[in-house]
Amino acid sequence: MTTLQKWGNSLAIRIPKTLADQIDATDGTEVELSVRGNELVVRPRQRARLSLKELLKECRPSQLHSETDFGEDVGREALE
């Protein structure tokens, strides 16, 4: 059990580590709050999956690197 505590004009809930571990929540995890009947539901925010095109759109020139030669292929890593 945990107790609500005043935090500014709001109320805060301290989530015990054992419960946070069950939903892989850590400091900074974004959560969604909802009410179901008389219950408060807290769940980790599901981030939308981005396409490769959307991810690449965020790349900046300073993040682009030249190709690096690591020598001859030695296994199945060769790109066709």
C-alpha positions in Angstrom: 0.0 0.0 0.0 1.1 3.6 -0.6 -0.1 7.0 0.4 -1.0 10.0 -1.7 1.1 13.0 -0.9 0.6 16.7 -1.8 3.0 18.0 -4.5 2.3 21.6 -5.3 -1.4 21.8 -6.2 -1.5 18.1 -7.2 -1.3 14.7 -5.5 1.7 12.4 -6.0 1.9 8.6 -5.8 5.1 6.9 -4.9 5.4 3.6 -6.9 7.3 0.9 -5.0 10.2 -0.6 -6.9 8.7 -4.1 -7.0 5.7 -2.7 -8.9 7.7 -0.5 -11.2 9.9 -3.5 -12.1 6.9 -5.4 -13.2 6.1 -2.9 -15.9 9.7 -2.0 -16.7 9.2 1.6 -15.4 12.2 3.7 -14.4 12.7 7.3 -13.5 11.5 9.4 -16.5 9.1 6.7 -17.9 6.1 8.4 -19.4 2.8 7.0 -18.2 -0.8 7.3 -19.1 -3.4 7.8 -16.3 -7.1 6.8 -16.7 -10.0 6.0 -14.5 -11.9 2.7 -14.8 -14.9 2.6 -12.5 -13.5 3.6 -9.1 -9.9 2.7 -10.0 -7.0 4.8 -11.1 -5.0 2.9 -13.9 -1.4 3.8 -14.5 0.3 2.3 -17.5 3.5 3.0 -19.4 2.9 5.2 -22.5 3.1 3.2 -25.7 5.2 5.0 -28.2 4.2 4.9 -31.8 6.5 2.9 -34.0 8.2 5.1 -36.5 9.0 4.1 -40.1 12.5 4.2 -41.4 11.6 7.3 -43.4 10.3 9.1 -40.3 13.5 8.2 -38.4 15.8 9.3 -41.1 13.9 12.6 -41.4 15.2 13.5 -37.9 18.9 12.9 -38.9 21.1 15.9 -39.0 24.3 16.3 -41.1 26.4 16.1 -37.9 25.0 12.6 -37.3 26.0 11.2 -40.7 29.2 9.2 -40.8 31.4 8.1 -43.7 31.7 4.4 -44.6 34.4 2.5 -42.6 36.4 -0.3 -44.1 36.7 -3.1 -41.5 38.6 -5.4 -43.9 37.6 -8.5 -45.8 34.4 -10.4 -45.0 35.1 -13.3 -42.7 31.6 -14.8 -42.2 28.0 -14.3 -43.4 28.0 -10.5 -42.9 28.5 -9.7 -46.6 25.8 -7.5 -48.1 24.5 -8.5 -51.5 
